[in-house]
Amino acid sequence: MTCRWASRWVPAALLVGLLACATRIAASPGHTTPAAPRTPAAASPAAQTSPLAMRGYQPPGRGLALRPPMGWDGYNRFHRNVSAALVDAEARAMVTSGMRAAGYTYVNIDGGWNLLRRAAGGALLPNPRLFPQGIRPVARYVHSLGLKLGIYASAGLRNCAGTSAGSYGHYRQDAATFAAWGVDYVKLDWCWIPYRRFPGRTHEQVSELLARRMGQALAATRRPIVYDVNNTSWRVQHVWEWARPLANLWRTTGDIRDTYTSMVRHFLANVGHYRRAGPGGWNDPDMLEVGNPGMSLSEQRAQFSLWAEMAAPLIAGDDLTTMPAAVRDILTNRAVIAIDQDPLGRQGHAVWHGDGHWVLTKPLSGGGRAVVLFNASGRGADISASAAELGLPAAVGYTLRNLWTGALTWTSGALRAWVPARSVIMYRISADVIR
Ligand code: GAL
C-alpha cells in the first residue's frame, strides 16, 4: 500500500477534483489499542471433508442457499408456542412489511410443533392444539404468498426440550413426510442422541454420520430442501469442520438470548470460522434478536451489521406483525442486506481487535470491501485502519458509503471514525481508479 488513508472526510461531490491527489500521507494516528495479532488473509472456503462425509453422499440442498438464507423463525420470540395462525400472520407480515421484497423467503416453524408420540404407522403428529389442520395447509398458504416453509426435527429420540418426538430411527419416513407436506427447509437439532448404539465411535463421528443419514433421507425425496444442521454440541464438537459437504448451514454456537452480551458472545464464537463459509454452506451464529426488547436499537443495528458482515443467515426472530418502523427499517436495510447476500459469498474476517474494538473486512464481488468498525466496549472510541489492512488495492483514493446513514465520503488515507459504545459503523468501500 503506497497511499495511506487520510483521516479527513470529504463529501463525494469533491471526489473528482481530488482524484488526482496522490499525496502520500503518513500513517494515521493509529489505533486506540495495541493491534492484536493479524488474522491471515482470507482464503476461499476450504471444504475440509472427511472420507466419511463424502462416500456416495448427495447433499439435499445442492444448488440451494448460494447466498445465506433469509427468513423468519418463531423461536426467539415465541419459543415453542408457535401455532398455524401465528405462522400465517407472520408470513403475511413478511409481505406487508416489505421484508419479502427485501429478500426474506423462509418462514420457519421451530421446535415444539409435534407431539411426543407418533401415529400407529410411525408418522410424526403435529400438535393438534397448535396445528389443528396439520402442516400441509400452512405450507400451502405460505407458498401462496411466494414464500417457503421450514420445519424443525431432532436427530435424536426427542427434541431438545424433551416434549416432541425426534427423528432417530425414522429419518427416511420423516423426510418423506416433510417433502409430502411441501416443506422447503429442515432444521435438524441435536438432542437425545443414543450414542451408546455406536460403540467405538466418538460423539463427533456419530454426529457426522447422523447428519449424513438425514441428509441422504432428505435428498432421497428429490424435493429441494435447505438443510440446516443445528448441532448443539458445538462446544465440544467442530461442526464447521465436517458440515460443509453435508448441509447448507450449521450452527457455530448455542442458543442466542435477547441480550447484548449474548449477541457479542455469538459474534465472537462465529467470527473465526470465516474460511468455512461460501456459496451453498454457511456458518450460523443463530437467529437475529432485532426487534425483541433486550437490546437498544443501536445494539440491534450492530447485530444486523455483524451478521451481514459474517455472511450469516438472516433469520428474523421478532414478531413481524407488531414491529415498529424503526425495527422494520433495520431488517429491510437493503444496503446491509446486499453485503450479506453478496454473490462472492465470502465471510468477513477481523483484521485486528483489541480492548473490545474490532475492524472487520469482507471482500465483495466487483473488488470492493464491506467494513465494520465495531466498538463492543462500553465507551466511545476512535477506531482506525489502513486500506492495506482492509485488503483494498493501492489507489489514489477510496469512496465510502455509510450503510446506515447513506452518507458518501472520500478519503485518500487512513480510515478513522468515532464509534459510540456498543455500536458499529458500516461502510461499503471501493477504490477509485484513474482512467
Ligand atoms: C434448541 C435449538 C434452538 C431451538 C430450540 C427449540 O435446541 O438450539 O435453536 O430450535 O431447540 O426448542
Residues whose N, C-alpha, C, O or C-beta is under 5 A from the ligand:
A	BS01	GAL	Y75 D110 G111 C160 A161 D189 D255
